[in-house]
């Protein structure tokens, strides 16, 4: 193969580096939006099952920053951070997302868009995250978000 052919085969198509998840929640849109935008609520569900939210700072406004620490059962901490780009209450949140390394430096940054639509008395949430560096990274986030959204459903059922 020529060099150009090698690079073409090594890169995944952009669509393969994007994550889209849609879920229906049995809660009104304003409440689902608050669960995403208020730190005291986010701490009660953020993260995959089996994790706790050990730290949650959120300044939910355009150019406002957030920083979250999820702690595994074994005590391993996973820090993430980002900046809010768009806040349209109760319709949409757009923010950057990056994991931090051990020194607190951000890694690869993606953009997350969460849309909240009325669905009768329920809420249809659509999460879009892109662009990932690899399909493996996308798939890891797919599992993490799916588990976190299960935690959100449990939280909303108790609210």
Secondary structure as UniProt FT lines:
FT   HELIX           3..10
FT   HELIX           14..17
FT   STRAND          19..25
FT   HELIX           29..37
FT   HELIX           39..42
FT   TURN            43..45
FT   TURN            49..50
FT   STRAND          52..58
FT   TURN            62..63
FT   STRAND          65..71
FT   TURN            73..74
FT   STRAND          77..88
FT   TURN            89..91
FT   STRAND          92..100
FT   TURN            102..103
FT   STRAND          110..119
FT   TURN            120..121
FT   STRAND          122..130
FT   HELIX           135..158
//
